[in-house]
Amino acid sequence: MGIFSRLTDIINSNLNAILDRAEDPEKLIRLVIQEMEDTLVEVRSSTVKTIAERKEIERRLVTLNRELEDWQRKAELALSRDREDLAKGALVAKSKIAEQIEALQHQLVHIEEALAKSSEDISRLQEKLTDAKKREKAIVLRQKSAASRLKVNSQIHDDRINEAFARFEQVERNLDEMEGRVEAFDLGRKKTLAEEFSDLEASSKVEQELADLKARLHNSKPVAG
């Protein structure tokens, strides 16, 4: 079963309400568009048949009007030759044709009304279809944007980045502890030349490790875009 069961369902539908209730709006909007396009083809095909029927009736009316005029001339001719019996027969035939003409004219009025309604329905359906296609583009863009944001957020909360931050903080704590030990060791005594060089080398090593971690952390950050 389609999204819509009748043409009026499509024309009177609230597309926003339909999409709001959908679990997968992108998939649903595609189904809605397909349903609208199929219905539009059916309505146009039906209208083509109705137009052909109108043309056939119009041709039939032209022929009957000629016959009507012909029987009128025959009735006048019969009277001019004092053949009242033939004149009556011609008028009877003319009356039957007039009845056919009247019936076809009534039928033509109904066909014109049906065509006018079909034209209105096609116009409104086309507007709905155009709106649905615009919604489809907007939904696809929103879906791509959401997927992109999700990917960025996933990268930001990646465990590897959290682990890098943890190592970074541990190095800072180690550095703080080392500096504290140095300061405590130096209290009340003067360092030898060898100790000062040893402290300097140790401090340089820790600072280099810290710089390397900062560089790796910077390179692992996702590029915004």
N, C-alpha and C positions, 0 to 999 in steps of 0.2 A: 504494500500500500504506500502511496506517495505521501509527501508532506501535506499536500492539499488534496481534498477529495473533489472539489468543484472549482470552477473559475471564480465564483464569488468569494470562496475561501481565500484565494490569493489576493483579490482586489481589496477585500475588507480586512486583511491580516495586519497585525501589528508586528513588524519584523523585530523591533527591539525586544518585545515581550518574548518572542520565540527564541531569540538568541540568548536572552538572560536565563532561560530555563535549561539551556543546552549544556551538557557536560563537555562537549567538544564543538565550540562555536564554529571553528574553521571548517570542520567536516560538514556540519549542518548547513552552513551558508552555501556550500557547494551543491548540496542536495537540493536546497531551495531554488538555487539558480537553474539547475537542471530541470526541476519540476516546472518552473516558470517558462523556460525555453520550449519544453515539450508542449505545454499548454498553448503557448503563443502559436506554435506551428499548427496545432489542431484547430485553433480558432480561425487562423488565416485560411486554412484549407476549407473549413466550413463556409467561410465568407465567400471564397471563390465560387463554390457551388451555388450559393445563393445569388451571386451576381449573374452567373450563367443562366439561372432560372429566370431572373428578371429580364434578361435580354431575350430569352425565348418567348416570354409573355408579350414583350413589346413588339416582337416580330409578328406574333399571332394577332395582336390587336390591329396592326397595320393591315394585315390581310383581311380580317373581318370587317374593318371599316370600308375597305374597297368593295367587298361583297355587299355590305349594307347599301352603299351608294348605287351599286349595280342593280340591286333589287328595287331600289327607289325609282331608277330610270325605267326599269321594266314595267313597274306598276303604272307609271305615267304614260308609257308607250301603249300599254293595253287599254287604258282609258281613252287615249286619243283615237284608238281604232274601235271604240265601242265594245271592247271585250272586258266587261266588268268582272266576269268570272276569273279571267287571267290576272286582272289587277288585284283581286282579293287574294289569289294564291301568292302573288309576288309580295304583297304586304304581310301575309302570314310568315313567309320565309324570312322577310326582313325583320319581323318581330322576334323570331327565334334567334337570329344572329345578334340582335340588340341585347337579348338576355345573356348570350354568351359574352358579349363585350362588357356588360355590366359586372358579370361574375369575375371576369379576368381583371377588371379595373379594381375591384375590391381586393382581389388576391395581390395585385401589384402594390396597393397601399400597405398591406401587411408585410410584404417583402421589403419595402422601403423603410418601414419602421424597424424591422429586424436588422437591416443593414446599418441603420443609424445607431442601434444599440450595440451591434458588433464593433462598429468603428469606435464608439466610446469605450467599450471594454478593452479593445486592443490598445488604445491610447493609455488607459489607466494601467494595464498590465505592463506595457512598455516602460512606464514610469517606475513601477515597482521593480522591474528587472534592472533598470539602470541604477536605482538606489541599492539594490542587493549587490550588484557588482562593485559599487563604491565601498560598501560595507566589507566585501570580501578583501579588497586591497587593504583597508584599514586594519582588519583582523589579522591578516598575514604580517603586516608591519609590526603590530603589537606583539605577535607571537615571536617574531625574530628578535625584537627588542628585549622581550622578557628572557629569551634563551641566552642572549648575549650578556645581560645583566647577571643571570644565574651562573654563567661560566666565569665571569669576573669575580663574583662573590665566592665561588668555589675555590678559585685560585688564591684569593685573599685569605681564606680560612684553611688553606692547605696545611696539613700536619707538618710538612717539611719546613714551611716558613715559621710555624710555631716552634718547631724544634731549633731552628736557627736562632730565633729570639732567645730561647732558653739557654743555648750555648753562649750567646752574647752576654747575657746577664751573669752566667756563671764565671766567665772570664773577668768581668768587671768585679765580681765579688772576690775572685782570686787575687786580682790586682790590689783591691782594697786591703785584703789580708796581708799580702806581701809588703805593701807600703807600711802597714801598721807594725809588722814585725821589724822592719828596718828601723822605723822610728823608735820602737821600744828597745831595740838592740843598741841604738846609738845613744840612748839616754845615759848620761854620766860617763861616757867614754868616747875617745876619739878614734875614728876608724884608721886602719892602716891604709897605705896606698893600694895594696893588693885587694883589700876589702872594697874599697871605693870602686875600683875597676870591675870587680866581680858584681857588685850591686848594679853598676851602670849597664853591664852586659845583660844581666837578668831582666832589668827593667826594659831594655831595648827589645829583648825577645818577646816579652809579654805585650808590649805596645805594638810590635809587628804582627803578632797573632790577632790582636784586637783589630788592627787595620785590615787584615785579610778577611776577618769575619764580616766587617762592615761592608767591604767590597762585594763579597758573595751575597750578602743580604740585599744589597742594592740591586744587584743583577738579577736576583730571583723574583723581584717585585713585578707583578703584571703591568704591561703597558696599557695605559688608559686609552679608550677609543671605542 
